[in-house]
Structure formats: structure tokens, C-alpha cells
Amino acid sequence: MSAALDSLLDLLDLERIERDIFRGTSRSAVVPRVFGGQVAAQALVAAGRTVPPDRGAHSLHAYFLRAGDPGAPIVYTVDRIRDGKSFTTRRVVAVQHGQPIFHLSASFQSHEEGLEHQADMPASPDPETLPTAAEMLPRYAHLFADPGMADRLSEARAAVDLRYADEPPFGTVGEAREPRSQVWFRTNGKLADDPLLHVCMATYVSDMTLLDSVLLAHGRGGWAVGDVVGASLDHAMWFHRPFRADEWLLYDQESPSASGGRGLGQARIYTADGRLAITVIQEGVVRVPRG
């Protein structure tokens, strides 16, 4: 296991300070605020720790309310909304400096058999043939607004092996492309056989690249280049089938719309053998800087 992954696992191992109250810390991010995927994953950890272990997460719906302060702890309060025969529902509020910064509702279900169908997995290159972040990012360092950005991006993603199937948005600045993007990802090391951990890790990664397809449609390079500013607004995930976050997962992303200073990204995450594991939808602020 890499040191970066070990650090991330420590981050997700929240401190329980009351029956339904947890405390988490943050790690440095590319921008001076808490990474949205981190707070979403921590909130799901808090919710999951109040649910019987035989009930797996099947969906989450979340709103990012305020920018998080990476220098202060985050307190997660869990509200036990419902414990039914098959489904369990939890609401989590993340608080910093006395104000809510994030709100999550999550639903958990005991396993049962049912009807089965899924969308086919799209074509994509073998992830083993694609460059790693450490190999790719230095090629674009001259495009970034901050000369240290490539190193910070590499450090922020060191716990995860994330590989672009095509050029990232910052690789084709000024060239409008089809609003579709694919990345393969897996953790940089093996994880324990805890389904909640794998779901939380996928939640963490899901916020890294989902709005790339919005940028591609307009030839924008993104936050690292400095030709847009933005932040996640809301985030929803549905977990369809079991998966492991330490094995290759294809994140197939597209943007059907951008308007009003907001961009919408939607995606499907497949296992390497073609099973549809997760559906993701996110809207974020995507603004062109003034002046």
C-alpha cells in the first residue's frame, strides 16, 4: 500500500465522539478549500457506521453548501431518518465553524435478488497501456497558471492511480471537443474487504474529473489552467452492483448541458469485466473569469 493511500484511509477513519456524531480532518488540496470528494466520502463513512453491516449503500444525494476550511476539523452529525425492513435512510450534516458546509442523504439496502439489465460498457483502451499521472502531468506543466500546479495535482491524486483514456481538458486548450471523457482509476494499493470502504473510496474519486466533459465542450482547460472558476454544487450516486475500488474501474463521463454559470456532468462507472457498478450525476459552478 502506498503512503498516500494509507494517509487517505486514515482520513476516512473518522473519530466517533458521540453515538451519532463523528469528527474528521482534512488533507491539502489543489485549491485552498476542502476537496468535495473528501467531505462526501467522510459523510458516507459517518452514515455507514450507524447502519447494520448487512445493508450496503445503494444511493446518495448531496449538496455542497460552503467551502470547507482544510485547517479546521469537520463535525458530522448523523440523523437516523428510517430503519425499515429492507431499507435504511440516513441524513448527515457536516459542520465547520458553527455553519453547515455539506448535506448528504444516503440510503442502504439489505441484499435481495431482482430483475437484471444494464447499459453496455463503452469501448475504452486497456488502462495498463495509458500513462500514469506522474508520467502525464509534467507534459502540461507549462500550461498551468501556477508553476507548482503539476506537483500539487500529482500529490493530491497520489492515493489513486487515475489514467485518462484521451487528452485531459488542459491538454487541448482552445479546441472544443465532444463533451465526453473517460478515465480509468483504482487505488494505489489493496483495500480491506469492507464494502462500505470501497463505496466511500469511489465516492472520493467521483468528484475528481466529472466536470471535465463540460470543459471539453468549450475548449477550456480548467481550474489548473485558470480559464474557468468553479466548484461542485450537488452530487448524486447510485450503487448498482458490487465492485472493488482497488481494481480497475472505467469512469465514462459526459455533459448534456451547461447554462446559467452551471455545468452538468453525468457518468457511469464500470468494472473491468463490463458490469455497470455506479451511476453518477453532478452539477457544478463553471464560470469564465471576468476581465
ChimeraX attribute file (.defattr): number of C-alpha atoms within 10 A of each C-alpha:
attribute: neighborCount
match mode: 1-to-1
recipient: residues
	/A:1	11
	/A:2	14
	/A:3	12
	/A:4	18
	/A:5	19
	/A:6	14
	/A:7	13
	/A:8	19
	/A:9	15
	/A:10	12
	/A:11	17
	/A:12	23
	/A:13	17
	/A:14	21
	/A:15	15
	/A:16	15
	/A:17	11
	/A:18	9
	/A:19	10
	/A:20	16
	/A:21	20
	/A:22	23
	/A:23	20
	/A:24	22
	/A:25	21
	/A:26	21
	/A:27	14
	/A:28	14
	/A:29	17
	/A:30	18
	/A:31	13
	/A:32	12
	/A:33	16
	/A:34	22
	/A:35	24
	/A:36	25
	/A:37	20
	/A:38	24
	/A:39	26
	/A:40	28
	/A:41	23
	/A:42	29
	/A:43	32
	/A:44	30
	/A:45	21
	/A:46	30
	/A:47	28
	/A:48	24
	/A:49	16
	/A:50	16
	/A:51	19
	/A:52	13
	/A:53	13
	/A:54	11
	/A:55	18
	/A:56	21
	/A:57	26
	/A:58	18
	/A:59	19
	/A:60	22
	/A:61	18
	/A:62	21
	/A:63	20
	/A:64	21
	/A:65	15
	/A:66	16
	/A:67	17
	/A:68	24
	/A:69	17
	/A:70	17
	/A:71	13
	/A:72	13
	/A:73	15
	/A:74	27
	/A:75	26
	/A:76	31
	/A:77	21
	/A:78	24
	/A:79	16
	/A:80	15
	/A:81	14
	/A:82	12
	/A:83	15
	/A:84	10
	/A:85	8
	/A:86	11
	/A:87	16
	/A:88	22
	/A:89	21
	/A:90	22
	/A:91	23
	/A:92	26
	/A:93	22
	/A:94	28
	/A:95	19
	/A:96	17
	/A:97	12
	/A:98	8
	/A:99	11
	/A:100	18
	/A:101	19
	/A:102	25
	/A:103	21
	/A:104	23
	/A:105	21
	/A:106	23
	/A:107	24
	/A:108	25
	/A:109	20
	/A:110	15
	/A:111	11
	/A:112	6
	/A:113	5
	/A:114	5
	/A:115	4
	/A:116	5
	/A:117	6
	/A:118	10
	/A:119	10
	/A:120	10
	/A:121	17
	/A:122	11
	/A:123	8
	/A:124	13
	/A:125	14
	/A:126	12
	/A:127	20
	/A:128	10
	/A:129	9
	/A:130	17
	/A:131	15
	/A:132	15
	/A:133	19
	/A:134	18
	/A:135	11
	/A:136	18
	/A:137	19
	/A:138	14
	/A:139	11
	/A:140	15
	/A:141	18
	/A:142	14
	/A:143	18
	/A:144	18
	/A:145	13
	/A:146	13
	/A:147	11
	/A:148	11
	/A:149	21
	/A:150	23
	/A:151	14
	/A:152	16
	/A:153	17
	/A:154	19
	/A:155	16
	/A:156	17
	/A:157	20
	/A:158	19
	/A:159	22
	/A:160	23
	/A:161	19
	/A:162	27
	/A:163	23
	/A:164	21
	/A:165	20
	/A:166	14
	/A:167	12
	/A:168	23
	/A:169	27
	/A:170	24
	/A:171	18
	/A:172	15
	/A:173	18
	/A:174	13
	/A:175	13
	/A:176	14
	/A:177	17
	/A:178	14
	/A:179	20
	/A:180	22
	/A:181	25
	/A:182	27
	/A:183	22
	/A:184	25
	/A:185	23
	/A:186	21
	/A:187	26
	/A:188	21
	/A:189	17
	/A:190	14
	/A:191	19
	/A:192	9
	/A:193	9
	/A:194	10
	/A:195	19
	/A:196	17
	/A:197	21
	/A:198	19
	/A:199	22
	/A:200	23
	/A:201	28
	/A:202	25
	/A:203	26
	/A:204	22
	/A:205	23
	/A:206	25
	/A:207	19
	/A:208	15
	/A:209	18
	/A:210	28
	/A:211	31
	/A:212	24
	/A:213	30
	/A:214	29
	/A:215	27
	/A:216	27
	/A:217	20
	/A:218	17
	/A:219	21
	/A:220	25
	/A:221	23
	/A:222	23
	/A:223	18
	/A:224	20
	/A:225	21
	/A:226	16
	/A:227	19
	/A:228	17
	/A:229	15
	/A:230	17
	/A:231	18
	/A:232	22
	/A:233	19
	/A:234	20
	/A:235	24
	/A:236	20
	/A:237	23
	/A:238	18
	/A:239	20
	/A:240	16
	/A:241	12
	/A:242	15
	/A:243	22
	/A:244	22
	/A:245	25
	/A:246	19
	/A:247	16
	/A:248	21
	/A:249	28
	/A:250	29
	/A:251	26
	/A:252	24
	/A:253	24
	/A:254	24
	/A:255	25
	/A:256	13
	/A:257	15
	/A:258	18
	/A:259	10
	/A:260	8
	/A:261	12
	/A:262	17
	/A:263	24
	/A:264	22
	/A:265	24
	/A:266	22
	/A:267	24
	/A:268	22
	/A:269	27
	/A:270	24
	/A:271	21
	/A:272	16
	/A:273	9
	/A:274	15
	/A:275	18
	/A:276	23
	/A:277	19
	/A:278	25
	/A:279	19
	/A:280	23
	/A:281	21
	/A:282	23
	/A:283	22
	/A:284	21
	/A:285	19
	/A:286	23
	/A:287	16
	/A:288	13
	/A:289	10
	/A:290	6
	/A:291	3
